[in-house]
């Protein structure tokens, strides 16, 4: 009798009926997917929103529906973190009308809101214009001859506050304008602002002439209650509005736990960082999970939450569309294809190429579980390579599940085999394989019957190019990657410890992506 096939957290005598799927990443040698996959945005609301924080999920099919921007504003407040994430998601998703989008408002921090000040000096001697940037958007305020500093500042404040979708508010005291983030807490410290005053002879001046982060935001949110609420539901992508290591870590820990066989809830986490490379490495390697992705965008003028929402919209939109497997797997050098530009609203920050990571920093980011955004010499922003945060096996570098598409392909496959097992084997008796020539009763399933169903799914994925050869295995003549996977099944087998249980082990080997082209050109004559 072959050795039992054991699943993590499932005792040999486990008797609760169901389809148990364990998907392990980075194992072996080093070297119902058709359903719409929902996205959950986790972030803050303002006091202007009517949503209940922490305990209520909102979406297209919930008791209180949330589908349009008007719904988002009413529930979470204009310019709230969730409103900003929604704007970014929709802008990147384009014509994607199939991804269900849900929201949960996390109770905002009770700490201090980030802020900065901008000072207008002297009465205007001529006409001019004051341009104020918040993140990657701006508003202009005309200046006329003879306006006092208070009058100029009052007009600027009115222009800023009229941008209700912005995440800031402004107030004037005698020409000193205070800019305040709408939410308390350290996430506001990633908001950048800048001012530019133009006009010949205007004479008055403004501060904040460089691209400047707000400061002094303090006391992070707590995700504990919201995590409890979402634990019983499945959202394939969860966008974390926080870049705080504690909250990101708690969310990833819960997602990893829910992916275990007895839960079978396979999900992903996407979060952003605008911090230094060193601090972002600490954040990403602290998570170190195949089911988490960290998008590093300090070369942009977005917040971590907005960048994560943008990236997730692109992934969710372009991955879908295949019955067996993943439609788009390669996001390297995005936007790389002709039609990618319509999904890429990310622009370079106002620091331009001077604020972009160096090649050495990009290499370090990719070696430490970070998806970096860079700026090309043309001034365009670009995603270098999409990866997971899993870069370590203990303290040893391990990049077997670096490519994020491998997680997606495996998740799709596991959903499909769980679905086909339920639909074609559910409610049937379990019998041993009959002797050759003897039929299997239509009310029964045997190891050989189940194996045929599973191998059919492997072949379906192989027909669409989802698999590569298993590392370390030499293909036989005419053998496809799907043939190799099917030839290396362990089981299925009826387990001795529990005769009601049939187990199988399938070695999955998702295909690689082409993102490094090495060309040696040698002039020899």
NUMI-60005 format. One line per 2 residues: their letters; for each residue x, y, z negated of C-alpha. Coordinates in Angstrom, 3 decimals, decimal comma, padded with zeros to 6 digits. Each point is the difference from the previous one (the first is absolute). Layout:
a> X/Y/Z | ... .
END
This chain:
xx> 000,000/000,000/000,000 | 001,515/003,430/000,920 .
xx> 000,645/002,535/-002,728 | -002,929/002,229/-000,937 .
xx> -000,250/003,363/001,762 | -000,240/002,487/-002,852 .
xx> -001,393/003,527/000,117 | 001,023/002,809/-002,325 .
xx> -002,406/000,221/-002,926 | -002,045/-003,010/001,118 .
xx> 000,302/-003,039/-002,321 | 000,116/-003,426/001,615 .
xx> -003,409/-000,767/-001,456 | -001,643/003,299/001,024 .
xx> -003,644/-000,865/000,752 | -001,704/003,294/000,955 .
xx> -001,196/-000,439/003,608 | 001,279/002,427/002,622 .
xx> 002,673/000,652/002,593 | 003,239/000,839/-001,801 .
xx> 002,649/001,723/002,109 | 003,479/000,847/-001,249 .
xx> 002,059/002,159/002,334 | 003,654/000,139/-001,031 .
xx> 002,401/002,420/001,646 | 003,750/-000,347/000,518 .
xx> 000,135/-003,768/-000,523 | 001,911/-002,714/001,805 .
xx> 003,261/000,757/001,754 | 001,154/003,610/000,012 .
xx> 000,009/001,078/003,345 | -028,432/001,264/000,959 .
xx> 002,250/002,652/001,413 | -002,659/001,335/002,365 .
xx> -001,844/001,784/-002,803 | 000,580/003,714/-000,522 .
xx> 002,671/000,662/-002,616 | -001,049/002,675/-002,436 .
xx> 002,233/002,809/-001,248 | -000,269/001,531/-003,471 .
xx> 001,265/003,495/-000,777 | 000,906/000,511/-003,666 .
xx> 000,392/003,603/-001,080 | -001,310/002,953/-001,972 .
xx> -003,222/002,005/000,267 | -000,495/003,577/-001,141 .
xx> -002,665/001,236/-002,378 | -001,982/001,147/003,047 .
xx> -000,598/-003,618/001,025 | -002,952/-001,997/-001,303 .
xx> 001,693/-003,431/000,076 | 000,385/-002,096/-003,127 .
xx> 003,667/-000,608/-000,650 | 001,601/-003,402/-000,606 .
xx> -003,113/-002,179/-000,043 | -001,799/000,590/003,314 .
xx> 001,176/-000,858/003,516 | -001,396/002,029/002,890 .
xx> -000,162/-001,012/003,643 | -002,200/-000,552/003,040 .
xx> -002,185/-002,662/-001,632 | -000,008/000,999/-003,664 .
xx> -002,980/001,211/-002,021 | 001,210/003,577/000,432 .
xx> 001,390/-000,057/003,529 | 003,205/001,734/001,064 .
xx> 000,563/000,081/003,766 | 000,441/003,580/001,206 .
xx> 002,253/002,842/-001,038 | -003,043/001,725/-001,470 .
xx> -000,533/-003,062/-002,196 | 003,647/000,055/-001,067 .
xx> -000,150/003,685/-000,888 | -003,207/-000,406/-001,982 .
xx> 001,307/-002,996/-001,937 | 003,614/000,975/-000,568 .
xx> 000,187/003,768/000,518 | 001,491/002,075/002,832 .
xx> 003,787/-000,153/000,094 | 000,108/-002,853/-002,490 .
xx> 002,617/-002,694/000,379 | -002,616/-002,405/001,364 .
xx> -001,285/002,617/002,438 | 003,548/000,591/001,265 .
xx> 000,628/-003,748/000,333 | -003,254/-000,388/001,922 .
xx> 000,943/002,817/002,397 | 003,391/-001,584/000,691 .
xx> -001,453/-003,491/000,416 | -002,663/001,095/002,474 .
xx> 002,433/002,121/001,989 | 002,392/-002,936/000,424 .
xx> -002,677/-002,641/000,526 | -001,443/001,865/002,980 .
xx> -002,854/-001,976/001,555 | 000,217/-002,835/-002,541 .
xx> -003,604/-000,505/-001,057 | 000,404/-003,569/-001,217 .
xx> 002,154/000,332/-003,119 | -002,267/000,341/-003,068 .
xx> 001,398/002,798/-002,157 | -000,670/000,052/-003,744 .
xx> 000,961/002,355/-002,822 | 000,509/-000,100/-003,736 .
xx> 000,693/003,130/-002,011 | 002,650/-000,431/-002,664 .
xx> -000,453/002,235/-003,031 | 002,272/002,963/000,519 .
xx> 002,874/000,728/-002,314 | -000,699/002,057/-003,089 .
xx> 003,428/001,599/000,316 | 001,327/003,038/001,820 .
xx> -000,668/000,938/003,623 | 002,984/000,787/002,209 .
xx> 000,356/003,642/001,027 | 002,277/002,715/001,333 .
xx> -000,159/003,751/000,514 | 000,361/002,274/003,001 .
xx> 000,710/003,714/-000,424 | -000,880/002,815/002,401 .
xx> 002,290/003,024/-000,436 | -000,815/003,625/000,900 .
xx> -002,775/001,656/001,955 | -000,104/-000,818/003,710 .
xx> 001,667/002,662/002,164 | -001,303/-001,496/003,259 .
xx> -002,294/-002,685/001,313 | 001,109/-003,633/-000,175 .
xx> -001,050/-003,544/-000,720 | 000,442/-002,347/-002,931 .
xx> 000,042/-003,718/000,901 | -000,401/-002,499/-002,819 .
xx> 000,596/-003,726/000,406 | -001,466/-002,679/-002,237 .
xx> 001,522/-003,347/000,927 | -000,139/-000,087/003,835 .
xx> -002,831/002,536/000,426 | 000,037/003,802/-000,078 .
xx> -002,239/003,039/-000,210 | 000,750/003,566/001,136 .
xx> -000,936/003,187/-001,861 | 000,286/003,351/001,818 .
xx> 001,735/002,856/-001,813 | -000,844/003,639/000,742 .
xx> 001,928/003,187/-000,651 | -000,456/001,374/-003,498 .
xx> -001,251/-003,179/-001,670 | 001,247/-000,307/-003,563 .
xx> 001,540/-003,169/-001,362 | -003,263/-000,778/-001,766 .
xx> -002,016/000,496/003,166 | 002,389/-002,132/002,058 .
xx> 000,048/-002,750/-002,629 | -003,797/000,079/-000,369 .
xx> -000,390/-000,511/003,746 | 002,508/-002,862/000,013 .
xx> -001,786/-001,683/-002,921 | -003,309/000,271/001,857 .
xx> 001,561/-001,588/003,104 | 001,445/-002,889/-001,999 .
xx> -003,147/-000,683/-002,009 | -002,064/000,020/003,203 .
xx> 001,873/-003,169/001,014 | -002,248/-002,191/-002,126 .
xx> 001,534/-003,249/001,265 | 003,416/001,071/-001,306 .
xx> 001,156/-001,568/-003,285 | 000,873/003,362/-001,594 .
xx> -001,614/003,138/-001,370 | 001,460/003,493/-000,225 .
xx> -000,421/002,918/-002,434 | 001,457/003,542/000,016 .
xx> 001,285/002,162/-002,814 | 001,459/003,324/001,184 .
xx> 001,640/-001,438/003,088 | 001,182/-003,228/-001,647 .
xx> -001,886/-002,931/001,528 | -000,195/-003,239/-001,986 .
xx> -000,418/-003,133/002,115 | -001,455/-002,946/-001,965 .
xx> -000,598/-003,605/001,049 | -003,622/-001,075/-000,380 .
xx> 000,913/-003,071/-002,066 | 002,045/-000,176/-003,167 .
xx> 002,931/-002,378/-000,082 | 003,355/-000,543/001,692 .
xx> -001,411/-000,867/003,454 | -000,491/003,729/000,565 .
xx> 003,767/000,438/-000,200 | 000,192/-001,459/003,528 .
xx> -002,066/002,846/001,451 | 002,148/002,331/002,124 .
xx> -000,783/003,645/000,755 | 001,736/002,735/001,959 .
xx> -000,617/003,600/001,051 | 001,151/002,179/002,910 .
xx> -000,623/003,722/000,384 | 000,323/001,527/003,457 .
xx> -000,367/003,499/001,450 | 002,387/002,804/000,959 .
xx> 000,434/002,500/-002,795 | -002,547/-001,610/-002,298 .
xx> 002,567/000,423/-002,799 | -001,843/-002,095/-002,590 .
xx> 001,449/-003,462/-000,722 | -001,196/-003,407/-001,189 .
xx> 001,616/-002,773/-001,967 | -000,332/-003,753/000,757 .
xx> 001,771/000,519/003,318 | 001,509/-003,495/-000,212 .
xx> -001,930/-003,291/000,064 | -000,584/-000,458/-003,737 .
xx> -001,447/-002,744/-002,177 | -002,434/000,963/-002,724 .
xx> 001,284/-000,746/-003,498 | -000,996/-000,818/-003,582 .
xx> -002,765/-002,491/000,767 | 000,060/-002,451/-002,890 .
xx> -001,682/-003,101/-001,497 | -000,851/-002,732/002,491 .
xx> -003,456/-001,505/000,479 | -000,893/-003,380/-001,452 .
xx> -001,174/-002,605/002,511 | -001,024/-002,545/-002,624 .
xx> -003,778/000,474/000,132 | -000,175/000,337/003,779 .
xx> 002,055/-003,164/000,470 | -002,459/-001,908/-002,146 .
xx> -002,853/001,205/002,216 | 001,565/-001,059/003,299 .
xx> 001,311/-003,358/-001,243 | -003,123/-001,892/001,051 .
xx> -000,098/001,322/003,569 | 002,181/-000,328/003,071 .
xx> 001,456/002,978/001,849 | 002,712/-001,243/002,300 .
xx> 001,928/003,271/-000,166 | 000,001/002,013/-003,223 .
xx> 001,472/003,476/000,390 | 001,496/001,197/-003,264 .
xx> -000,386/003,725/-000,476 | 002,690/-000,023/-002,667 .
xx> 003,763/-000,314/000,359 | 000,507/-000,502/-003,732 .
xx> 001,939/-003,230/-000,589 | -002,315/-001,152/-002,794 .
xx> -003,188/000,333/002,031 | 001,499/-001,409/003,188 .
xx> 001,441/-002,907/-001,977 | -003,308/-000,748/-001,729 .
xx> -001,872/-000,023/003,325 | 002,549/-002,286/001,681 .
xx> 000,027/-002,355/-002,996 | -003,783/-000,324/000,219 .
xx> 000,084/-000,587/003,772 | 002,656/-002,699/-000,399 .
xx> -002,041/-001,687/-002,699 | -003,210/000,098/002,019 .
xx> 001,789/-001,651/002,936 | 000,596/-003,175/-002,032 .
xx> -001,934/-003,112/001,133 | -002,684/000,073/-002,690 .
xx> -000,915/003,552/001,094 | 000,887/-000,158/003,689 .
xx> -000,326/003,777/000,352 | 002,837/000,957/002,338 .
xx> 000,482/003,793/000,107 | 002,702/002,568/000,752 .
xx> 001,140/003,231/-001,683 | 001,344/003,040/001,850 .
xx> 001,486/002,927/-001,898 | 002,119/002,983/000,938 .
xx> 003,029/001,855/-001,273 | 001,355/003,499/000,624 .
xx> 002,763/-000,414/-002,551 | 003,733/-000,327/000,540 .
xx> 001,274/-003,195/001,589 | 001,557/-001,133/-003,281 .
xx> -003,252/000,425/-001,920 | -002,024/-001,594/002,784 .
xx> 002,332/-003,016/-000,013 | -000,586/-000,346/-003,740 .
xx> -003,764/000,112/000,610 | 000,005/-002,487/002,899 .
xx> 002,395/-002,527/-001,522 | -001,904/000,216/-003,278 .
xx> -003,082/-001,216/001,891 | 001,911/-002,454/002,243 .
xx> -003,121/-001,662/001,383 | -000,988/-001,369/003,395 .
xx> -003,500/001,389/-000,544 | 001,171/003,574/-000,506 .
xx> 001,370/002,630/002,364 | 001,685/003,299/-000,837 .
xx> -000,053/002,706/002,683 | 002,733/002,585/-000,588 .
xx> -000,762/003,343/001,630 | 002,090/002,746/-001,560 .
xx> 000,667/001,180/003,574 | -003,697/000,950/000,237 .
xx> -002,140/002,551/-001,804 | -002,635/-002,476/-001,177 .
xx> -000,672/-001,378/-003,470 | 000,727/-003,652/-000,843 .
xx> -003,739/-000,769/-000,082 | -000,655/001,620/003,374 .
xx> 002,939/-001,732/001,663 | -001,094/-003,388/-001,369 .
xx> -003,558/000,575/001,267 | 001,329/000,950/003,437 .
xx> 002,228/-003,067/000,289 | -002,779/-002,310/-001,169 .
xx> -002,419/001,405/002,571 | 002,513/-000,777/002,746 .
xx> 000,618/-003,542/-001,252 | -003,681/-000,823/-000,486 .
xx> -000,969/001,410/003,387 | 002,695/-001,596/002,146 .
xx> 000,263/-003,400/-001,704 | -003,612/-000,905/000,655 .
xx> -001,436/-001,395/003,201 | 001,236/-003,598/000,272 .
xx> -002,111/-003,040/-000,812 | 003,054/-002,004/-001,015 .
xx> 002,704/002,085/-001,574 | 001,074/003,610/000,190 .
xx> -000,426/002,298/002,967 | 002,881/002,423/-000,763 .
xx> 002,974/-001,190/-002,026 | 002,848/002,309/000,999 .
xx> -000,091/003,510/-001,502 | 003,728/000,690/000,403 .
xx> 000,895/003,470/001,298 | -003,696/000,893/-000,113 .
xx> -001,396/001,655/002,096 | 001,858/-002,205/002,479 .
xx> -002,669/-000,803/002,590 | -001,754/002,366/002,361 .
xx> -003,345/-000,054/-001,842 | 001,502/000,176/-003,504 .
xx> 000,084/003,795/-000,128 | -003,774/000,181/-000,464 .
xx> 000,387/-001,910/-003,288 | 002,979/002,002/-001,279 .
xx> -000,927/003,323/-001,628 | 003,218/000,151/-002,037 .
xx> 002,194/002,976/000,849 | 003,456/000,962/-001,174 .
xx> 000,240/002,168/-003,066 | 000,934/003,663/000,299 .
xx> 003,549/-000,902/-000,964 | 000,174/-001,746/003,393 .
xx> 002,810/-002,370/000,843 | 001,958/001,510/-002,879 .
xx> -002,387/-001,674/-002,408 | 000,125/-003,397/001,701 .
xx> 001,777/-002,973/-001,574 | 003,404/-000,859/001,405 .
xx> 000,667/-003,288/001,775 | 001,742/-001,232/-003,143 .
xx> -003,039/000,893/-002,089 | -002,347/-001,709/002,457 .
xx> 002,097/-003,162/-000,138 | -000,008/000,119/-003,802 .
xx> -003,772/000,501/-000,045 | -000,571/-003,025/002,228 .
xx> 002,283/-002,092/-002,178 | -001,991/000,951/-003,086 .
xx> -003,627/-000,526/001,011 | -000,856/003,479/001,314 .
xx> -001,801/000,965/003,220 | 001,754/003,256/000,982 .
xx> -001,328/002,939/002,020 | 002,678/001,913/001,896 .
xx> 000,219/003,009/002,331 | 001,395/-000,351/003,506 .
xx> 002,212/002,560/001,736 | -003,094/000,998/001,967 .
xx> -001,595/001,049/-003,276 | -002,582/-002,810/000,011 .
xx> -000,642/-002,125/-003,080 | 000,339/-003,770/000,340 .
xx> -000,570/-003,113/-002,120 | 003,276/-001,904/000,212 .
xx> -001,204/-003,465/-000,998 | -002,936/-001,356/-001,989 .
xx> 001,132/-002,321/-002,786 | -001,106/-001,406/-003,346 .
xx> 001,594/000,931/-003,312 | 001,269/-003,582/-000,441 .
xx> 003,792/000,267/000,305 | 001,267/-001,972/-002,995 .
xx> -000,032/-003,565/-001,279 | 000,989/000,718/-003,558 .
xx> 003,019/002,241/000,507 | 000,921/-001,504/003,384 .
xx> -000,999/001,656/003,267 | -002,711/-002,039/001,772 .
xx> -001,600/001,293/003,196 | -002,041/-003,006/001,132 .
xx> -003,275/001,886/-000,419 | 001,299/003,484/000,795 .
xx> -002,132/000,319/003,154 | -003,501/000,962/-001,152 .
xx> -001,731/-001,635/002,975 | 000,976/-003,421/-001,348 .
xx> -002,257/000,604/-003,010 | -002,852/001,010/002,291 .
xx> 000,334/-003,024/002,299 | 000,124/-002,399/-002,943 .
xx> -002,989/001,658/-001,688 | -002,055/-000,204/003,191 .
xx> 000,915/-003,674/000,402 | -000,884/-000,851/-003,585 .
xx> -003,355/001,754/000,353 | -000,696/-002,020/003,133 .
xx> 000,915/-003,392/-001,454 | -002,053/000,743/-003,124 .
xx> -002,977/000,946/002,171 | 000,201/-003,046/002,283 .
xx> 000,439/-002,295/-003,000 | -003,122/001,430/-001,602 .
xx> -002,140/-000,041/003,128 | 001,009/-003,417/001,349 .
xx> 000,871/-001,934/-003,141 | -002,193/001,583/-002,666 .
xx> -002,560/-002,318/-001,576 | 001,571/-003,146/001,441 .
xx> 001,284/-003,118/-001,713 | 003,738/-000,658/-000,247 .
xx> 001,151/-003,328/001,412 | 003,419/-001,462/000,760 .
xx> 001,008/-000,244/003,637 | -001,681/-003,023/001,623 .
xx> 001,922/-002,638/001,893 | 000,512/000,818/003,703 .
xx> -003,178/-000,371/002,001 | -002,275/000,336/-003,009 .
xx> -002,196/003,172/000,076 | -000,209/002,625/-002,714 .
xx> -003,572/000,470/-001,232 | -001,378/003,438/000,962 .
xx> -000,632/000,726/-003,672 | 003,659/-000,539/-000,928 .
xx> 003,417/001,555/000,481 | 003,365/-001,803/-000,109 .
xx> 003,603/001,228/-000,136 | 000,387/-000,631/003,728 .
xx> -003,181/001,931/000,862 | 001,011/002,985/-002,117 .
xx> 003,510/-000,068/001,407 | -001,431/000,200/003,508 .
xx> -001,990/003,099/-000,914 | 003,010/001,701/-001,587 .
xx> 002,347/-000,875/002,830 | -002,557/001,369/002,438 .
xx> 000,217/003,351/-001,785 | 003,811/-000,105/000,171 .
xx> -000,248/-000,629/003,739 | -002,514/002,815/000,469 .
xx> 002,407/002,430/-001,649 | 002,852/-001,398/002,058 .
xx> -001,897/000,606/003,232 | -000,024/003,720/-000,847 .
xx> 003,701/000,105/-000,867 | -000,294/000,295/-003,780 .
xx> 002,641/-002,645/-000,877 | 003,724/-000,463/000,343 .
xx> 002,044/-003,181/-000,487 | 000,608/-001,007/-003,612 .
xx> 003,513/001,158/-000,994 | 002,479/-002,861/-000,150 .
xx> -002,111/-002,311/002,175 | 001,168/-000,824/003,525 .
xx> -002,922/-000,024/002,460 | -000,469/-003,089/002,106 .
xx> -000,365/000,277/003,747 | -003,353/001,563/000,825 .
xx> -000,829/000,612/-003,666 | -001,716/003,310/-000,756 .
xx> 000,264/001,850/-003,334 | -003,555/-001,174/-000,804 .
xx> 001,017/-003,591/000,803 | 002,914/000,312/-002,437 .
xx> -002,223/001,351/-002,778 | -002,529/-002,776/000,586 .
xx> 002,749/-002,615/-000,045 | 001,179/001,226/-003,414 .
xx> -003,290/-000,246/-001,873 | 000,278/-001,705/-003,387 .
xx> -003,281/-001,837/-000,412 | -002,924/000,383/-000,082 .
xx> -000,268/-002,493/-002,810 | -002,569/-000,981/-002,623 .
xx> 001,554/000,721/-003,376 | 000,326/-002,831/-002,511 .
xx> -000,567/002,249/-003,014 | -003,256/001,295/001,467 .
xx> -001,648/-002,200/002,674 | -002,362/002,875/000,827 .
xx> 002,906/002,114/001,204 | 001,762/-000,063/003,360 .
xx> 003,216/001,991/000,369 | 002,237/001,113/002,854 .
xx> 003,186/002,039/000,376 | 000,467/002,002/003,228 .
xx> 003,325/001,713/000,884 | -000,934/003,309/001,631 .
xx> 002,569/001,824/002,117 | -001,379/003,292/001,374 .
xx> 001,749/001,366/003,056 | 002,718/002,640/-000,217 .
xx> -000,325/003,462/001,537 | 002,377/001,607/002,478 .
xx> 001,397/003,127/-001,599 | 003,772/-000,220/000,480 .
xx> 001,432/000,062/003,530 | 003,776/-000,510/000,206 .
xx> 001,566/000,712/003,378 | 003,706/-000,283/000,766 .
xx> 000,791/001,767/003,268 | 003,526/-000,621/001,271 .
xx> 001,472/001,815/002,982 | 002,497/-002,451/001,454 .
x> 000,999/001,523/003,293 .
END
